[in-house]
Amino acid sequence: RVPYFFQRGVTNSDRSLVRQVMRQIERKTCVRFQEKSSKRPPSGHHLEIRVLSNNTCMGRTRRGGGHPRFSAAVFAQPPARKKVVLQSMYKVADRRECKKENEGGLLHEMMHLFGVMHTQ
């Protein structure tokens, strides 16, 4: 089991997309996620999910249009490294276009939690 919690401020739509990706992982692996309250986060090894800004997932172009953007990373929090953080610079699911585009990016980053690395 992987205990996890959402940092306060993570929107319901972002939480929903993250949970959807977790369910995909659970369906195809033996990994199970267990949500905990942010009021009493786990003390042992666990995952914390953060969104650092309130900015939309839609980027702006010079012509005024927008495109989905994704900027997330996974890292172990020093010094004890018991907390692993999945952190996004922007909301990931505040627009329909972003949900579709960012689902794969979230899955990619979440696989890093388990040591799956790039092979090139």
C-alpha positions as CSV (number, residue, x, y, z in Angstrom):
1,R,0.0,0.0,0.0
2,V,1.1,3.5,-0.8
3,P,-0.3,6.0,1.7
4,Y,-0.8,9.5,0.1
5,F,-2.5,12.8,0.8
6,F,-3.2,16.0,-1.1
7,Q,-1.8,19.2,0.1
8,R,-4.5,21.8,0.9
9,G,-5.3,23.9,-2.1
10,V,-5.2,21.0,-4.6
11,T,-8.5,21.4,-6.5
12,N,-11.2,18.8,-6.7
13,S,-10.7,18.4,-10.5
14,D,-6.9,17.8,-10.0
15,R,-7.6,15.3,-7.2
16,S,-10.1,13.5,-9.4
17,L,-7.5,13.2,-12.3
18,V,-4.8,12.0,-9.9
19,R,-7.1,9.4,-8.4
20,Q,-8.1,8.3,-12.0
21,V,-4.4,7.7,-12.8
22,M,-4.0,5.8,-9.5
23,R,-6.8,3.5,-10.4
24,Q,-5.2,2.8,-13.8
25,I,-2.0,1.7,-11.9
26,E,-4.0,-0.4,-9.5
27,R,-5.9,-2.2,-12.3
28,K,-2.6,-3.3,-14.0
29,T,-0.3,-3.9,-11.0
30,C,-0.3,-5.1,-7.4
31,V,0.2,-1.5,-6.1
32,R,-2.6,-0.1,-4.0
33,F,-3.0,3.5,-3.0
34,Q,-4.5,4.5,0.4
35,E,-5.7,8.1,0.8
36,K,-5.0,9.8,4.1
37,S,-6.3,13.2,5.4
38,S,-4.1,16.2,5.1
39,K,-5.0,17.1,8.6
40,R,-3.1,14.0,9.8
41,P,-0.6,13.1,7.1
42,P,1.2,9.8,7.4
43,S,4.5,9.8,9.4
44,G,6.2,6.8,7.6
45,H,6.9,6.5,3.9
46,H,4.2,8.2,1.9
47,L,3.3,10.3,-1.1
48,E,2.4,14.0,-0.9
49,I,0.6,15.6,-3.9
50,R,1.2,19.3,-4.4
51,V,0.1,22.0,-6.9
52,L,2.3,25.0,-6.5
53,S,0.3,27.7,-8.1
54,N,-3.3,28.6,-8.9
55,N,-2.4,29.1,-12.6
56,T,-4.4,27.3,-15.2
57,C,-3.1,24.4,-17.2
58,M,-3.6,26.3,-20.4
59,G,-0.6,28.1,-21.7
60,R,-0.9,31.3,-23.8
61,T,0.5,31.9,-27.3
62,R,1.3,35.2,-28.9
63,R,-1.8,34.9,-31.1
64,G,-4.0,34.7,-28.1
65,G,-4.8,31.0,-28.2
66,G,-3.9,28.4,-25.6
67,H,-2.5,25.0,-25.4
68,P,-2.3,22.5,-22.5
69,R,0.9,22.6,-20.5
70,F,2.3,20.1,-18.1
71,S,5.1,20.6,-15.6
72,A,5.3,18.0,-12.9
73,A,8.1,16.1,-11.1
74,V,8.6,13.5,-8.5
75,F,11.3,13.7,-5.8
76,A,12.1,12.3,-2.3
77,Q,12.0,15.0,0.3
78,P,15.4,15.3,2.3
79,P,16.6,14.6,4.9
80,A,14.9,11.3,5.7
81,R,13.4,10.8,2.3
82,K,10.4,9.1,3.7
83,K,8.1,11.6,1.9
84,V,7.9,11.4,-1.9
85,V,6.4,14.4,-3.5
86,L,4.5,14.6,-6.8
87,Q,4.5,18.3,-7.6
88,S,3.0,20.2,-10.4
89,M,3.7,23.8,-11.3
90,Y,0.2,24.3,-12.7
91,K,-3.3,22.9,-12.2
92,V,-3.5,19.7,-14.2
93,A,-7.3,19.3,-14.8
94,D,-9.0,22.7,-14.7
95,R,-9.9,22.4,-18.4
96,R,-11.2,19.5,-20.5
97,E,-8.3,19.8,-22.9
98,C,-5.8,19.6,-20.0
99,K,-7.4,16.5,-18.5
100,K,-6.9,14.6,-21.8
101,E,-3.3,15.8,-22.3
102,N,-2.1,15.6,-18.7
103,E,-3.4,12.2,-17.8
104,G,-0.4,10.5,-19.6
105,G,2.1,12.9,-18.0
106,L,0.7,12.1,-14.6
107,L,0.9,8.4,-15.2
108,H,4.5,8.9,-16.4
109,E,5.5,10.8,-13.3
110,M,3.7,8.4,-11.0
111,M,5.6,5.4,-12.5
112,H,8.8,7.2,-11.3
113,L,7.5,6.7,-7.7
114,F,8.2,3.0,-8.2
115,G,11.6,3.3,-9.7
116,V,10.6,3.0,-13.3
117,M,13.1,5.1,-15.2
118,H,13.7,6.2,-18.7
119,T,15.5,3.9,-21.1
120,Q,17.3,5.6,-23.9
